[in-house]
Amino acid sequence: MTEPSPLEELPSRELHDRAIAYAVRHGDIGFLWDLLRAIPAAQAAGGHTDEAAGDLSRVAALLSDAIGSGEGELGEALRPVYLDYLSKHPDA
């Protein structure tokens, strides 16, 4: 059996902060774009379909969501995105 990564022990907000900071520091626009694309699906999965539909049409809203996407239900729904990204960048 594989031991869980130390990242698995971190709260979603910490994963968000670390992933965003690393991506910004390294100019990883690809990750930030992937995050923006994941936000509407994460919101829909949390039952916020109105928000998801609105976000699909408003890039500015997605950028705002990305900055705050480590909080609450959205942060929890995006947890796998942050874990996957941070596990690929152990120096984050």
C-alpha positions in Angstrom: 0.0 0.0 0.0 1.3 3.4 -0.9 1.7 6.1 1.8 -0.3 9.3 1.2 1.7 12.3 -0.1 2.4 14.9 2.5 0.4 17.2 0.3 -2.7 15.1 1.0 -2.5 16.3 4.6 -2.7 20.0 3.7 -6.0 21.9 3.7 -7.4 22.9 0.4 -6.7 26.5 1.0 -3.0 25.8 1.5 -2.9 23.6 -1.7 -4.5 26.5 -3.6 -2.1 29.1 -2.3 0.9 26.9 -3.0 -0.2 26.0 -6.5 -1.1 29.5 -7.5 2.1 31.0 -6.1 4.2 28.4 -7.9 2.4 28.9 -11.2 2.7 32.7 -11.0 6.3 32.5 -9.9 7.1 30.2 -12.9 4.8 31.8 -15.4 2.9 28.6 -15.8 0.0 30.0 -17.7 -1.0 26.5 -18.8 -1.9 25.5 -15.2 -3.7 28.8 -14.6 -5.7 28.3 -17.7 -6.5 24.7 -16.8 -7.6 25.9 -13.4 -9.9 28.5 -15.0 -11.4 25.8 -17.2 -12.0 23.5 -14.1 -13.8 26.1 -12.0 -17.2 26.0 -13.8 -17.3 22.2 -13.6 -16.3 22.3 -9.9 -19.0 24.9 -9.2 -21.6 22.8 -11.1 -20.5 19.7 -9.1 -21.2 21.7 -6.0 -24.7 22.5 -7.2 -23.9 26.0 -8.3 -25.0 25.6 -11.9 -26.1 29.3 -12.3 -22.5 30.4 -11.3 -21.0 27.8 -13.7 -23.0 29.0 -16.6 -22.2 32.6 -15.9 -18.5 31.8 -15.5 -18.4 30.2 -18.9 -19.3 33.6 -20.5 -17.2 35.9 -18.3 -13.4 35.5 -18.3 -13.1 38.3 -15.8 -15.2 36.3 -13.4 -13.0 33.2 -13.9 -9.9 35.2 -13.1 -11.5 36.4 -9.9 -12.6 32.9 -9.0 -9.1 31.6 -9.6 -7.7 33.9 -7.0 -10.3 32.8 -4.4 -10.7 29.2 -5.5 -9.1 27.8 -2.4 -12.1 28.5 -0.2 -15.1 26.6 0.8 -16.9 24.0 -1.5 -15.0 25.3 -4.5 -11.7 24.8 -2.9 -12.6 21.3 -1.9 -13.9 20.5 -5.4 -10.6 21.7 -6.9 -8.4 19.9 -4.4 -7.5 17.2 -6.9 -6.3 19.8 -9.4 -4.0 21.4 -6.8 -2.7 18.0 -5.6 -1.9 16.8 -9.1 -0.1 20.1 -9.9 1.9 20.3 -6.7 2.8 16.6 -6.9 4.4 17.3 -10.3 6.4 20.3 -8.8 7.9 19.1 -5.5 9.7 22.4 -5.1 6.5 24.4 -4.9 
